[in-house]
């Protein structure tokens, strides 16, 4: 499997997990890293080149080693947008080997798993034309960036949910539509994938983003989704209710595992009210995942969060 396809596959699995803060066996303590006090000068394991550039449709990812030690290295990464302005981007870094130790150095939120690291912006994630954002991490062993996969909620080109992947070992790039399904085009095996693209995704209102992923069709004939909220702001938020604007008119909705929900008379919105214990989300934190079911099966176009002052 090519590096781009592997990155895309892992990216999809992270999205399908309902949240990115997955449990793994990585050490995430700076003390676990065995750097010397002077930044160490010995060789850096597999890192036989101190820097590299990966290209993607409209994006450049520059990475370089800025300190190293015998077992690992710290990397500086700069994502530059040379295409349309994007909002709420997220990147999956495809590494050349599995990580054993890990420490964030800042500039973004990181969720490492195996040989893939998911990166999300610390703020709204707006990246204009010819603008750059810089982030850092340290890891053992020293790793190389083989490729990256990028997904953004919206661009000023008029599209949404776009996704691409880079692969330095192929023809330069591969693209898909950024969702769990694809666009119904004919695949390599001659079959046609008719899976809609709105079964999983994310929506944003201010500092709050919500990730939803299709789970199953339950015994009541409702399509169930796993949902989780992320507070990207600098202050805690207490949600009173959330209005989800639906891509298709909803006929019926179930009460979720936590809180309550109902459909508006015209079916255009689902109104969700979390239980008292689920309303508060600390700055930079994620809510617990919960299930919400509705029919017919479809996506969420946007949301409006009402907060408690």
N, C-alpha and C positions, 0 to 999 in steps of 0.2 A: 504494500500500500504506500502511495506517495506521501511525502511529509504533509502536503496540503490537505489531502483527503483524511489523513490521520488526525490532523489538527481540527478539521471540520467535524469529524465524527465525535471527537472528545468534547468539542464545543457544544455540539447538539446534546450529548449526554449530560453535560453540566446544566444546560438549560432545562432539560427534562427532569432533572433532579428537584426542581422547584426552588432551589436557592443555590448560591455558589459557595457558601461557607461549609463545604462538605468536610466531614471528618476524615482524617487521613493519618498516616503514621509519621508525618514529617515533624521534626523539631522546629519550633518557630520562636526560639529564644536566641537572642544575639549571643548569649553566653555559650550556647552550644557550638558556635562557630569558632574554629581554632585559629583565628587570625593573630598574627604577631602584633606587637605594639607599634611597630614602625610601618605597618602595612605589608610586611613580608615581601621578600624578593625572590623566593624560590619558584620553581616552575609550577604551573597551574593545571596540572592534570591534563584533561582532554582539550583544553583551550589552546589550540595551536595557532590561533590568530587573535589579536587583541581587540579587533573591532570588525564590524560588518554592516552591510546595508541590505535590507529586504524591501522590495517594491511591491506595491499593490495598486489596484486601480484608484488613482487619486491620492495615494498615501505612500510615504516613505518612512521606514522604521530604521533609525540609526542606533546601533548598540556598540558600546565599547567598555572594556575593562578599565576601572579606575583605581582598583586596589586588588591585591591578590595575596594568597598565602599558599602553603604547600598543598592543602586539600581543596581549596576553592577560590572563589573570586567574587567581587562586587561589580555589578554592571550598572552603567548609566544607559538609559534608553530614551530616545527622543522620537516622538511620533509627529511627523509633519504632514499637514493636509495641503495637497497641491490641487485638489479638485473642488467640489462643492462644499459649502459649510455643512457641518453635521452637528447633531445634538444627541447627547446620551450615548456616546460610542462605548463599545466594549471590545477588548482585544483578547484573543487566546494566543499565547506564545507557545510555539512548538519547539521544545528543547531537544538536544541531541542525546540526552540520557536522563535517567530517573534521578530525582533529587533525594538526598538523605537528610540534609539540614537546610534550614531556610530562615531568613530574617528580612523583614521589610526595612527599607531605608526612607520611604516616603514618596510623595508625589501622586499616589494612586492607592486604590484598594487592591490587594492581591489575594488570590485563592489558588495556591499550588496543589496539584494532584498529579503524581507520577511525573511524566515528562511533559506536562502541559501546565501552564500558569495562566489563569484568567485574570485580566486587569480591568478595573472599572475606574472611571474618574472620581475624584473626591468631591467635585461639585456637580453642576448641571451637565458638564461634559460638552459644552459648546466649543467647537473648534472651527474657526473661520478659515477662509482661503489664505494659504501661505502662513498660517499660524502653527505653532508647535507647542507640545506639552512634554515635560520631562519627568521621568520617574526612575526609581532606583530599587535594586534589591541585591542581597548577598546570598550565596548558596554554596553548598558542597554537594557533589563535586563541582568544579568549574564547568559551566555549560556554555554551549553556543546556541544562538537563536537560528533555527533552521528555516522557519517560516512563521507567518502569523495569519490569523483569521480575524477579520474586523466586522462588527455588526453595529449599526446605528439605528436609533429609533426613527429619525427623520433627517432629511437634507433639504437644502434650499433648491434642489433640482426638481422637487415635487414628488419624490418617491418616499417610501417608508419601509422600515424593517429590512433595509438592504444589508447584504452580507457578501464578503469576498474572502478569498484566501490566497496567500502567496506561497510559492514553492520554488525555491532557488534551483531545484534539481530538474524542473520541468520547463515549460515554455514561458514561464514568468508569472502566470496567474491563472486561477480558476475562479469562477463565480457561481453562486446560486442565489436564491431569493431570500435567504436568511431566516427561513422558518422551518418548523419541524417537517412540513411537507414541502413539495416543490410546486412548480407552476403548471403541472399537468402535461409537461412535454414528454416526448418519447425517450425512454432510458436506453442504456447500452444493450439491454437484453431484448429490445423490441417492444416491451410493454409500455403502457401509458399509465403514469402515476396521476390519479385524479384526486389525491389528497389535498383539501383546501390548505391555504397558507395561513389561515387565521386561527388554527387550533391551539397555538401556543404563542406567547409574545410578552410584551411588556408595555405598560403605559405609565405616564409621569404627570404629576401635578405639583409644581413647585419643587420642594426638596424631597417629596415622597414619590418613590417609584414602586410599582407593583408588577411582579412577575407571575404569569399564569401558564400552566402546562396541562394539556389534556391527559387525563388518567384512565377513565374507563366509562363504559355505559353500564349504569347500575340496574338493579332489578326493577326499579320503578320506571325505567325507560328514559331516565335523565342522564345527560352527559356530565361527568364529574371532572373538575379541574382542581389542581393543587395551586394555591395562591400564597404568596408571601410579600410583605411590605418591607421596603428599605428606606430608612431616614438618612438622606445624604446631607442634611443640614448640620449646623453647628450647635443647635439647641434641641432638646427633647421635644417631641410632638405628642399631643393627646388627640387622637381622632374621635370625633363624635359620630360621623357617618361618612360613607363613601358612595358616590353615585357613579355607576359604570354605564357609559354609553355603549350600546351593543351594536355590532355590525349587522345583525339580523334581529328582527322583532322576536322577543322571547315570549313563549307561551306559558311556561311554568318554571319555578325555581324552588329549590329545597332550602330549608333552614340549614346553615352551615354548622360545623362542629362547634364553633364558638360564635356567639352573636345570633343575629336574625337577618333575614333578607326578604324582600318582596319585589314584585315586578310592577312598574308603573302601568297605568291603564292602557296606554298605547303600545306597551311592550318594548319601548325604545331604551329603557333603563332598568338596571337592577340596583336597588337601594340596599346597601349593606350597613348594619350597625353592629360593631364589635361589642362583646361583653366588656364590662368595666375593666377586668384584668388584662384584656388584650388591646386596650386603647392606647396605652403609653408606649412609645418607642424612643429609646435613647438616641442621642446624636451618633450617627454612623452605625447604628445597629439595625438588625433585621427582626421582624416579628417571627413568631412560630408559624410554621406552615399549617394551613388548614384547607379543607375541601369545601368547594361550593359547586352545586350541580344545577344545570339548567337545560332546557330544550327549546328549539332545535339547537344542534351543535353549531357553534359559531364563535367569533372572537369578540374582544373588547376593543373598541376604537379609542376611547379616552376615559379619563376618570376625573371626578371633582371631589376633593377631600375637604370636608368641613371639620375644622379643628376646634378644640376647647381652649379659649383664651386663659 
